[in-house]
Amino acid sequence: MKKNTVNITKDGKKALEEELKELVARRPEIAEKIATARAFGDLSENEEYSSARSEQKTVENRILEIEDILKNAKVIRSAAHAKVALGATVKVKVDGKQKTYSIVGPVEANPLEGKISNESPIGKALLGLAAGESTTWNGKTYKVVEIA
């Protein structure tokens, strides 16, 4: 079964590698919590044990997820863009206000940080536009001011 390529920026890849390193470093601490809780006796009513096992499951699942992302990652090259494309940073004017968005793959998307997915509705609407061009999305006009 062929895995899907995950588009990711160089910074996004670095952030995932750091998170992975931190999670792997937590393994011994969690194992110790489990061993300590196990020593309390009856596991069926042992909240510390249940909590430690739950934390272990969460950490291990995230480790597997990050490893899968990194294994299938394709680093987006940052270059000058004549048109809005994956990896570009675009300044747009909306309702008289200027906003800056980085166009990233879905794995890195975080609208609160101005990182929007190329697969999101606004990301799709902006893709392919050049400076000076506009698009309408959700009843608002987005005019591309600058592309970096």
C-alpha positions, 0 to 999 in steps of 0.5 A: 500500500502506497503512503501519501506524501506529506508536504511540510516546510523545513521549519515544520519538519524541524519542529516535528523532529524536536517534538519526537525527541522530547516524547521519546525522552519521556518514555523512561519517566512514564515507565517509572510512573507505571512501575511506581503505581503498580507497586500500590497493589490492586490495578483495577482501582488504581487511578495512578496506574490508569493515568500513567497507562493513558499518558503512555498510550497518548505519547506512544500514539503521537510518536508513531504519528510523527514517525509516519509523517517524517517518513513520508515528508517532502520538504517544501522548497522555499523560493521566490514565488510569482504566484501563491503556491505551497510554501509561500508567504502571502500578504492579503488585504481583507476588509481594509486590513492586511493579513499575512498567511503562510501556505503550508501542508495540512500537517502544519496548518495552524490558522491561529499562527497564520499557517493555512493549509493548501487544502483549506477553502481559503488556501485553495482560493489563494493558490495560483494568484499573483500580486494584485489579483483578488479572490472572493471567499466566504463573502469577503474579497482577498486581494493579494498584496505581496508574495514571498 
